[in-house]
Amino acid sequence: MSRSPSFSVKSEADNLKIDENSLQQWVVGFCIIRFDLEQGQLIEECYPSGCLTHNEELEVAFSSFPDSVSQNHNRSSIHDCIFFFRVRRQGNPLPSSEIVEVDDTRVTATDKVLKQRSRIQTGTNSRYLYGFVFNRQRHDERLKRGGEQKSVVILSHNPFSSVFRPLLQIMGPLYFDIGKKALNFIAAYVSMWPAPVPGQLMELPIGNATLKVNLPPAHCMPLDCGVLFEELASPIAPFLPSNQSVPQGLFHDADLFGTFRGLLMQLWKLWELLLIGEPMLIIAPTPPQCCEAVAGLVSLVAPLLCSIDFRPYFTIHDPDFARLNSLQEGAAFPPMILGVTNLFFLKALRSIPHVLSVGNPTMNATRLPFAARASTGRIPAGPEGLSLPNLSLRKFAPSNFLNAMKLRRDGPLCLMTEHKEAIWSSYAPITKPDTSILNRLIDAGLSPRVEESMSVVNNDILRRHFLELTTNFLAPFGPYYRLTTPSEGSSPYIDPPPLPTFNAEDFLASLSARGPGKFLLKRMKSNWLDLYRRFLKGHNFLPWFQRKRAVAEQEQYRLWRQARMRADIQQLISRMSELEIVDTFNAIERHLLGEMQFLDLPGLCLTVLRMLMRAGVHGELRRSEDHKKTWQMVPASIFSCIWPERNRGCFDGISTPIHIHKNNCIISQAPVTSIEVFLDCVCSLGIVSFFT
């Protein structure tokens, strides 16, 4: 199988240089892994070298091949498939992926925001590694065991399936055409890409082709992916986005309709299970079907941040399997979504409460065909354990009921003999399936020409509905991260009021009194409040809520800072008593010093600046020209404080030019480009009259 004729390597590709720093913004590394009959999985190539530890190499190698017990015999000479996995990084500490709120009531809102910004601004260590795999199986009776297989793997800290899947469609066949030179070509092109911008449409050149991809928004990405705090402030719940082409969650490109076509009536139950963070085992015949199912479920709860651990393709070689397999009887299963193809997991992980079986072993590995909808308007649905297979929305069928009872009696172990699309769960859903949405779905039958376009339409219908469902469900939490802006005529130098305190019992009591809104009331049963109770106790609520609050505090801080910069200090002071002026100065000093500490300026610089500010306020009160001249020396005093830092570095054997120290200490992380602009920035914080 050769690469697409629309792609070709440019003639100047041999002369391209690889910028490894730029490459790391997108990719951790590229691997070529071969399955050796004697030694097992072997990594033949890894670029850049040393990007993985030895244990990580083993884990990546084992995760890059389909389970032999899950694959059907295929007589074609070449069989390609694309899937992806997610493994825990080895050797790195496990930092919290979310923001922990400061509980000390003595800490002001401004100090709290600055601490949050400094805590995560430089966080680049990722807890997880995503591997996107192009696997090729070549069947040849002349070879030992009748064939061979090899995988091309792209490793990244980012779950950018919309980027790496099409990139693999180019890189995989290219490697099998020209060999390991393909790694250098692709690495060179990727290193020329601009930095990823979450939530934006990006055009990424690769050879003579261009990938036009939508990146997932920052609010749904774990902070350990290196997302900057400022990128988190995006328009999410409780506002429903008007542009549906913009992704609102991870894996926006997942094929919901194609993957869950036989279980459409169960999507609302699955949505609830994901919402409250319940553990789930997903079984599919092939890794591509398995990955698509996990990705589709994660995307189902957008724009909610999915905080539970999900593994699109999980194998017995994963180090976490030993821990899961050793759980004591009766112990709670950790909140995880495990996608597997090896039926051994049915026996090994019997304590997992929810089991979902999807896919069809006779279908193509990368896409499931769609069955035809009956002319009577029936919505087909696969056997569902506790529900009715091939459920009709108009008529009850006794045979469906009997089949469902048989599946419930046999349990998921019946998959050992025959694969069926089904769900086994004792969970009673509160949300009712929306039959009006199901009846809007279009079925193209078995025609391959229109199948893909119809799938796009159906996915848009389903995704918009569940986006609206999740957005309305999260809307009652809106008042707890509502911003407060300074009122006209008031002083912007006081600390902004804190966000409303959240108490779960008070929230439930208030929600019970006013109701969840018309949208949810007509789609949920009378016990809808139980779903909110489960959500508050689940593993998705606290990380999402903490992040929303932190983003709201950051945005409120930004608005108040802008108000301080635009305030007319002369006009404000003219209406103040001397005591109020001193209080205002103390507030200005606190805000300014907080900014300086965030910029990590030398301690001596802060001391000198504080002394000058103390002199400056008395100079303003007495209208002293001498003190005004002293204030004009602030930039020079800051500059002089950098010299000792530079000299110490030189005496310790570190030779760093002075302008580097100056940039690092004053300019690099601040919204200024020169000492003069820095002076203007200080003035704008409320002491402009002291400099004039």
Secondary structure by P-SEA (a helix, b strand, c coil): ccccccccccccccccccaaaaaaacccbbbbbbbccccccccccccccccccaaaaaaaaaaccccccccccccccbbbbbbcbbbbbcccccccccccccccccccaaaaaaaaaaaccccccccbbbbbbbbbbbbbccccccbbbbbbbbbccccccccaaaaaaaaaaaaaacccaaaaaaaaaaaacccccccbbbbbbccccccccccccccccccccccccccccccccccccccccccccccccccccccccccccaaaaaaaaaaabbbbbbbcccaaaaaaaaaaaaaccccccccccccccccccccaaaaaaaccccccccbbbbbbccaaaaaacccccbbbbbbbccccccbbbbbbccccbbbbbccccccccccccccccaaaaaaaaaaaaaccccccccccccccccccccccccaaaaaacccccccccaaaaaaaaaaaaaaaaaaaaaaaaacccccccccccccccccccccccccccccaaaaaaaaaaccccaaaaaacccaaaaaaaaaaaccccaaaaaaaaaaaaaaaaaaaaaaaaacaaaaaaaaccaaaaaaaaaaaaaaaaaaaaaacccaaaaaaaaaaaaaaaaaaaaccaaaaaaaaaaaaaaaaaaaaaaaaaaaacccccaaaaaaaccccccccccaaaaaaaaaacccccccc
